[in-house]
Amino acid sequence: MPHLRAMPSLLTTGLIALILGLSACTDRPDLSGRVAPVDPNLAWPSLLDTTALAQGATDETAAADSQMQAQSLEARAAALRSRARRLSQTPVLSTSERSLLLSSITRLDATQ
């Protein structure tokens, strides 16, 4: 009989062996087409230092860009509100389904 302190390590070893054995039975995922090929002839992108980033935030183009983004967000919000209004006006249940549901609720309330 194995020593009691050796039991957890034997159990852990057995569990690891079982996991490795089962993982060998699975198919490898097909990753072709998910990763864009890298052209070795292209130069790596240059990184901006923090002073260039700070100056870019104060440019007039940054203000115009943020205003354009705000207008775009406002337009999207208005479109979503309009869609929500249209969807709330359309009934989800037909008249027969609604009456069936209400009668079921009435029966349920009566039993309680």
FIVOFI-505077 format. One record per residue (C-alpha): residue number from 1; chain; x, y, z. Coordinates in pm, whole numbers, plus 50000, padded with zeros to 5 digits. Layout:
N
@seq NUM; mol A; east X; north Y; up Z
...
REM end
This chain:
112
@seq 1; mol A; east 50000; north 50000; up 50000
@seq 2; mol A; east 50144; north 50341; up 49904
@seq 3; mol A; east 50226; north 50594; up 50167
@seq 4; mol A; east 49942; north 50844; up 50238
@seq 5; mol A; east 50154; north 51144; up 50140
@seq 6; mol A; east 50234; north 50986; up 49803
@seq 7; mol A; east 49863; north 50946; up 49718
@seq 8; mol A; east 49800; north 51306; up 49604
@seq 9; mol A; east 50105; north 51305; up 49379
@seq 10; mol A; east 50001; north 50971; up 49228
@seq 11; mol A; east 49652; north 51104; up 49174
@seq 12; mol A; east 49788; north 51423; up 49017
@seq 13; mol A; east 50020; north 51225; up 48791
@seq 14; mol A; east 49737; north 50999; up 48685
@seq 15; mol A; east 49510; north 51295; up 48616
@seq 16; mol A; east 49776; north 51467; up 48405
@seq 17; mol A; east 49836; north 51146; up 48210
@seq 18; mol A; east 49463; north 51111; up 48150
@seq 19; mol A; east 49432; north 51470; up 48027
@seq 20; mol A; east 49732; north 51436; up 47797
@seq 21; mol A; east 49603; north 51108; up 47664
@seq 22; mol A; east 49260; north 51252; up 47590
@seq 23; mol A; east 49403; north 51566; up 47431
@seq 24; mol A; east 49600; north 51349; up 47190
@seq 25; mol A; east 49269; north 51213; up 47058
@seq 26; mol A; east 49134; north 51553; up 46953
@seq 27; mol A; east 49173; north 51714; up 46613
@seq 28; mol A; east 49391; north 52018; up 46583
@seq 29; mol A; east 49199; north 52335; up 46499
@seq 30; mol A; east 49223; north 52458; up 46141
@seq 31; mol A; east 49378; north 52804; up 46160
@seq 32; mol A; east 49437; north 52850; up 45790
@seq 33; mol A; east 49292; north 53174; up 45667
@seq 34; mol A; east 49266; north 53323; up 46015
@seq 35; mol A; east 49611; north 53475; up 46025
@seq 36; mol A; east 49713; north 53727; up 45763
@seq 37; mol A; east 50049; north 53649; up 45604
@seq 38; mol A; east 50327; north 53894; up 45684
@seq 39; mol A; east 50524; north 54036; up 45393
@seq 40; mol A; east 50890; north 54026; up 45498
@seq 41; mol A; east 50975; north 54305; up 45250
@seq 42; mol A; east 50754; north 54563; up 45421
@seq 43; mol A; east 50903; north 54791; up 45682
@seq 44; mol A; east 50783; north 54767; up 46039
@seq 45; mol A; east 50552; north 55049; up 46145
@seq 46; mol A; east 50714; north 55336; up 46329
@seq 47; mol A; east 50604; north 55416; up 46682
@seq 48; mol A; east 50504; north 55766; up 46789
@seq 49; mol A; east 50660; north 55922; up 47094
@seq 50; mol A; east 50439; north 56082; up 47359
@seq 51; mol A; east 50522; north 56439; up 47255
@seq 52; mol A; east 50393; north 56370; up 46903
@seq 53; mol A; east 50077; north 56219; up 47048
@seq 54; mol A; east 50024; north 56517; up 47280
@seq 55; mol A; east 50067; north 56761; up 46992
@seq 56; mol A; east 49829; north 56562; up 46776
@seq 57; mol A; east 49554; north 56597; up 47035
@seq 58; mol A; east 49570; north 56976; up 47021
@seq 59; mol A; east 49549; north 57001; up 46642
@seq 60; mol A; east 49241; north 57144; up 46475
@seq 61; mol A; east 49199; north 56816; up 46289
@seq 62; mol A; east 49157; north 56637; up 46622
@seq 63; mol A; east 48876; north 56877; up 46716
@seq 64; mol A; east 48706; north 56829; up 46380
@seq 65; mol A; east 48747; north 56453; up 46407
@seq 66; mol A; east 48596; north 56444; up 46755
@seq 67; mol A; east 48305; north 56660; up 46637
@seq 68; mol A; east 48248; north 56425; up 46343
@seq 69; mol A; east 48255; north 56125; up 46577
@seq 70; mol A; east 48006; north 56294; up 46810
@seq 71; mol A; east 47771; north 56364; up 46519
@seq 72; mol A; east 47805; north 56004; up 46403
@seq 73; mol A; east 47721; north 55875; up 46751
@seq 74; mol A; east 47421; north 56109; up 46774
@seq 75; mol A; east 47293; north 55984; up 46439
@seq 76; mol A; east 47335; north 55622; up 46546
@seq 77; mol A; east 47153; north 55691; up 46874
@seq 78; mol A; east 46866; north 55859; up 46686
@seq 79; mol A; east 46843; north 55562; up 46448
@seq 80; mol A; east 46835; north 55319; up 46742
@seq 81; mol A; east 46561; north 55522; up 46916
@seq 82; mol A; east 46358; north 55522; up 46593
@seq 83; mol A; east 46400; north 55147; up 46555
@seq 84; mol A; east 46302; north 55091; up 46919
@seq 85; mol A; east 45989; north 55302; up 46865
@seq 86; mol A; east 45894; north 55097; up 46558
@seq 87; mol A; east 45956; north 54768; up 46737
@seq 88; mol A; east 45753; north 54872; up 47042
@seq 89; mol A; east 45454; north 54951; up 46821
@seq 90; mol A; east 45451; north 54602; up 46668
@seq 91; mol A; east 45275; north 54343; up 46886
@seq 92; mol A; east 45482; north 54041; up 46978
@seq 93; mol A; east 45189; north 53806; up 47034
@seq 94; mol A; east 44890; north 53757; up 46811
@seq 95; mol A; east 44543; north 53815; up 46956
@seq 96; mol A; east 44482; north 53442; up 47004
@seq 97; mol A; east 44822; north 53387; up 47164
@seq 98; mol A; east 44765; north 53681; up 47398
@seq 99; mol A; east 44422; north 53553; up 47508
@seq 100; mol A; east 44565; north 53203; up 47563
@seq 101; mol A; east 44847; north 53347; up 47775
@seq 102; mol A; east 44608; north 53561; up 47980
@seq 103; mol A; east 44374; north 53267; up 48042
@seq 104; mol A; east 44670; north 53055; up 48154
@seq 105; mol A; east 44776; north 53327; up 48395
@seq 106; mol A; east 44420; north 53351; up 48531
@seq 107; mol A; east 44409; north 52973; up 48586
@seq 108; mol A; east 44749; north 52981; up 48756
@seq 109; mol A; east 44640; north 53263; up 48988
@seq 110; mol A; east 44322; north 53072; up 49073
@seq 111; mol A; east 44516; north 52764; up 49187
@seq 112; mol A; east 44737; north 52960; up 49420
REM end
